[in-house]
Amino acid sequence: MHKYTICFIQRGNDVLLLNRSYSPNMGLWNGVGGKLDAGETPEQGILREVMEETGILLSAVSYRGTVTWKSDHEDWGGMYMYTAQMPDIPYVTPQGAEEGILDWKPIAWVLDPENDGVVSNIRHFLPHALAGRVMEHTCHYDGNQLVSVASIALQHTGAE
């Protein structure tokens, strides 16, 4: 079982991202999420994290697989990934939050290969997640440098 969750909340052609104030990935745009609490399912954890970090109460999220990190054949851990559609409520950004700054970003901007302001592995798995694919993404690093991402489709049974 992984320790972390992440969610990409979509509104039209934009996605809500957090520019993190703390390590890891300080100063970079990332999805909303965090560490699972004891006894939580991944879905319970991501719903709680989204509410805590954004104030948005999501009624549903869609499971999109996992993302894991490895370096020199050492397992660094992983996270459960979700997507959600923004409820039909006003949500003005940018806005400060405990973890950093929240802002709507165009999906094309997030995925641009020249954009060094987002976490390096996002452009490899976000297109799959937004297309509704349930996949396992394994990110290989040399130190802090992303070297490759291997992605395989998963059979989703509804139980993460």
HELIX and SHEET records of a PDB file:
HELIX    1   1 PRO A   42  THR A   54  1                                  13    
HELIX    2   2 ILE A  107  LEU A  111  1                                   5    
HELIX    3   3 ILE A  122  LEU A  130  1                                   9    
SHEET    1   A 4 TRP A  29  ASN A  30  0                                        
SHEET    2   A 4 ASP A  14  ARG A  20 -1                                        
SHEET    3   A 4 TYR A   4  ARG A  11 -1                                        
SHEET    4   A 4 VAL A  32  LYS A  35 -1                                        
SHEET    1   B 7 TRP A  29  ASN A  30  0                                        
SHEET    2   B 7 ASP A  14  ARG A  20 -1                                        
SHEET    3   B 7 TYR A   4  ARG A  11 -1                                        
SHEET    4   B 7 GLU A  74  GLN A  85  1                                        
SHEET    5   B 7 SER A  62  SER A  71 -1                                        
SHEET    6   B 7 MET A 135  ASP A 142  1                                        
SHEET    7   B 7 GLN A 145  ALA A 153 -1                                        
SHEET    1   C 4 TRP A  29  ASN A  30  0                                        
SHEET    2   C 4 ASP A  14  ARG A  20 -1                                        
SHEET    3   C 4 GLY A 100  PRO A 106 -1                                        
SHEET    4   C 4 GLN A  95  ALA A  97 -1                                        
END                                                                             
